[in-house]
Amino acid sequence: MAKKTKRNYDDPLRHPDHARPVTRRDFLSQGFLSGSAFALGGGVLSLFSNPREALAALSGDLQPLLANPCDIATAGAGKIPFICFDLAGGANINGSNVLVGNEGGQMDFLNTSGYEKLGLPGDMVPGLTDPISGLPYANTDFGLAFHSDSAFKRGMDASMSPGRGTQLNGAVIPARSDNDTGNNPHNPMKGIARAGADGSILTLAGSENTPSGGNSTEPTMLMSQDLQPTKVDRPSDVTALVDTGQLVGILGPDDATAVMESIYRISADKISVADAGQTITADAVVKDMVRCGYLKSADIADRFGGVPLDPGLDPVIVGPNGIFTDAEFNDGGRDGSEFRKTAAVMKLVINGFAGAATIEMGGYDYHGGARAEGEVKDFRAGRCMGACIEYAARIGVPLMMYVFSDGSLSSNGAIDNSNDGRGKGEWVSDNSSTAGAFFMVFNPGGRAQLRTSPGKTAAQHQQLGYMDGGASVQRAATPMANNVNLLVNAVVLNYMALHGEEGLFDSVIPNHGLGNTAMKDSLTAFQPIVSGTIGPLAPS
């Protein structure tokens, strides 16, 4: 008998029940294309260990102007950084990773056959205890309950400092979406931007060159040419974000800053002369453009001139005390590729240079064989999720992280007893009825507090919707349970609620479909963790 050769988990997925891949999204979800450039070799904006604490060394008379409408390269919009993970192909989220229960919440457990459908054998279902560790399979270290052997959780733990879970909480949303397609309108970034998220350099970023920045698209009502994400997955994409010009190379950062300051002052003086009714007439818009343009150039030259813009040089991210070791970060395989891409994006968003970003990861159509492949890929995704949380913690800012996939899958109960399979059920087919999404909230000040509402307990605010005992999403449980557009709207609502701005939601997304105030309250997970800081942008 011929010995079966072990599959390389990052080889392309060739499913006999799938059509040949045709579109970029087909190739991405089945792993024929990587979700990032393998030759990233670094990434984004490694200005300082904590750029939010750095002050530009502009001349004293120009410093006060940075608080005016010329507020340029010193901070983002003051909103909570937002990063979403788009797991292309139909990943498992519910059950084997994030626990999902009946109407009472995560701890209102499904029946054994329901968990079997979600990949958990009868001796590993929530409610039981792991005979080796002596700990329950339902783990609440992160506030949001995960299966204790969740690959997402194990990966997050591997990237985060011990005890970080006390600053975390989250919510899971059982919601159906189509399998094997990039046409699901899953991506919420443009809604997050409408709610006020912005960066000092750009508004949105994504690791894919698509209108959403990822695999899944955005809802039609949120489409906007003014909010196209900037692709960030390689050095050339990143260095173009901060152009200090040739003056820095010729004169050096200090002299270049002085030249830009002088140009600003001369331009401001000429405009002042015009305002006095003398030789030049200037429109207010032109004044703002000239003043802000030269002050921005001076500020950028001062802050970025001669500074390496590389997360690989940030000891918080890479090195003996970094989130990734040098070996992990510089690995030539898929792990290193995904770690470098994640580092680039998180450096950009968490430091306030962008308001929100999407990290797309391909190859999550991992059904049709051993469970091991899904476990390995989910662990890798967990490492990247945990890296974002840990970096936010070390920088000292809050973070909202959202995880979604196009559809999902199910198990028939066959067990993979390999080391990587971990004795869990094999994924054998696509199944949109088991789908869902979740978000995590990191708060430096302590775990975000769940809300309650009339007729809804805190546990029901942590699980927005529910499954039946057999592990199928209950479509009538929430407006978004069977409508991906409304799932996006619910995510934006929860983002705004973290700022105490849920009362402005109707003006940000008119005709949102989430119902009246009482219904929206029931779909909001957490109490605010920051003050609103600024109002939302007008819908485009």
Secondary structure as UniProt FT lines:
FT   TURN            9..10
FT   TURN            16..17
FT   HELIX           24..29
FT   TURN            30..31
FT   TURN            38..39
FT   HELIX           51..53
FT   TURN            60..62
FT   HELIX           63..67
FT   TURN            69..70
FT   STRAND          82..87
FT   TURN            88..90
FT   TURN            95..97
FT   TURN            103..104
FT   TURN            106..107
FT   HELIX           112..117
FT   TURN            118..119
FT   HELIX           122..124
FT   TURN            126..127
FT   TURN            131..133
FT   STRAND          138..139
FT   TURN            141..142
FT   STRAND          146..147
FT   TURN            148..149
FT   HELIX           151..159
FT   TURN            162..163
FT   HELIX           164..167
FT   STRAND          168..174
FT   HELIX           189..194
FT   TURN            195..196
FT   STRAND          204..206
FT   TURN            211..212
FT   HELIX           220..222
FT   HELIX           225..227
FT   STRAND          230..231
FT   HELIX           235..239
FT   TURN            240..241
FT   HELIX           245..251
FT   HELIX           253..275
FT   TURN            276..277
FT   HELIX           284..304
FT   TURN            305..306
FT   HELIX           311..313
FT   TURN            315..317
FT   TURN            320..321
FT   HELIX           326..329
FT   HELIX           334..350
FT   TURN            351..352
FT   STRAND          356..361
FT   HELIX           372..395
FT   STRAND          399..405
FT   STRAND          409..416
FT   TURN            419..423
FT   STRAND          424..430
FT   HELIX           432..434
FT   STRAND          436..442
FT   TURN            444..445
FT   TURN            454..455
FT   HELIX           458..462
FT   TURN            469..470
FT   TURN            475..476
FT   TURN            479..482
FT   HELIX           484..497
FT   TURN            498..500
FT   HELIX           502..504
FT   HELIX           505..508
FT   TURN            510..511
FT   HELIX           517..522
//
